[in-house]
Amino acid sequence: MDKKHILDNGLLEQYLLGELNAQDCKQIEHALASDTELKAQFDALEKDFEMLGLENAIEPPKGIKYQLIQDIREAKDTKNNKGNSNLKFYLGIAASVAALSMLGGFWMYNELSDVKQQLQTVETEKTELNDKLNNLNQQIENETVLFATVTHPDTEQYVLKGNTLMPDGKVVSYVNHSTKSVVINTERLPKLDAEHDYQMWADVEGEMINMGVIGKDQNLMAMRYIDHAESLNITIEPAGGNDHPTVVQLVTNVYLK
């Protein structure tokens, strides 16, 4: 059981709270004995738990101490039968104090368990937030690259208008030969069903070369740049794309300058 596994799974807290079985306890103790850094972290955690217990300790009622002293004094002047009665009384007080201590310990255990659960919840939320932040940063980075291509002074714009198979369709393409990049705007591209995708092709000396499948959920996206392309073409293909274009499903094309 290595340190990373122990820390990631909160085993130090479970060890302190007595929630682990005997075998896991032995492994934790072995790890603490062999890893000074882990031992230091355990000691700090133990100290924090101790402080939390002291801060939330339950004190016995204030009158118990006074009553106990009074009964002890009275016991000196009474007979044995009276002493036996007082002994029972003392035992009752001791049992009450013990019960209060047990209740305090149980309450503290529940509080520590709640704190542990809250820490795990915070850690989970932190991980989810980091994932969302990373995804957002990646999205911003991708959009920055696309925007740079569209606004580049050497970028040329070509409009692919739909034919009779797609009379209302239109795709705007941005081609930059100096940076070897192609970006298309598919906002006016009619939606397809789940079984079909649009696919883009570059015509190089009569050979159609795949430029990539056009995503259904992206209005602005980068496509593969093909050297010496004479035209850009879009066909309807089976979902996921095809290794060769279905010519009868050509919906739009444009010739490059």
Order of alpha helices (4+ residues) and beta strands (2+ residues): alpha-alpha-alpha-alpha-alpha-alpha-beta-beta-beta-beta-beta-beta-beta-beta
